[in-house]
Amino acid sequence: MGNKKAAKVIWGLALGVALAGCGPSPSQTVAIVNGEKITQAQWDTILRSNALMTGQTPNFDPRWQKPQLSTYANQLAIIQYSQHHHWLTPQAATTQASATIAQAVRAHFGNRAALFAVLHRYQIGPGDLMSYVKSQMWLMAAFHHVTQKVPAPSATAVQAFYAHHLSEFQTPKEVLAREIVLPSSSQAASVMYQWTHGAHFAALAQKYSIDRANRMAGGTMGWVWVKGDVTSPSQVFLAEHSPGHSGIVHTRLGYAIIEVQAVQGGTPLPLSTAFNGAKEQLWQASRSNVFDQWSAPIIRRAHVTLL
């Protein structure tokens, strides 16, 4: 999330992976926004709460503290402004926060997950989580107040947006594949040679693969869902190759011989099916742009100190 796009994605503070280590004193002030102090303990709670709401891991890497604090300081300036103008009642904020928390727990931890178990996992209390999420409801209240009159995009604009973003409006792509994971590139090349010269793939996987689950399954990966924003080497390979293609890919586990066996999905949705989604995406972008322009002077005028 950018500095001011607070209301577009309100849960935007948890970046990367948590790192252990000794930090500053919990009572130390790390930021001041219009006279409101944020201590290290409060900041820790904010990161944990934000991570819980996104189902991610809180990031305590000191290298990210200033960028994350800056983002939150901008949010807090808008939250304070929203509260001053009474764009939400405390009761409504509590009601909305309760519903939002319940929805986040279901989405990220499953319908059977108990809130107290999730709170224990993230080492935060129910009051701390509620306080943080309530503040985000004030942020969303500002967003809705400012953007409520932004007109919906025209059908022509939606059609043009769809045409220029076809890759975003496709059926889920799944790839049927199999792999053999080896510890070195030379071993991978040797096993690849055996396979291409008549050896059975499943037998080679059961004999050589260092991935236990993969080995016992004879190398099968089953149907793998390939996302549009893939980053892992194996996912990139699956995304870029058609059935019958194979190769050696360097992954975090070692060197994987991967074969693409079949592909399904990944075809563009017709405009009639994608229209509502494209309209909402374009409308949201327009609202976010309006909110950015409105919030910029408020953020510039805010008295922010990052310590």
Salt bridges, closest charged atoms under 4 A:
ASP44 OD1 - ARG48 NE 2.76
ASP61 OD2 - ARG63 NH2 2.52
GLU259 OE1 - ARG178 NE 2.52
GLU280 OE2 - ARG287 NH2 2.73
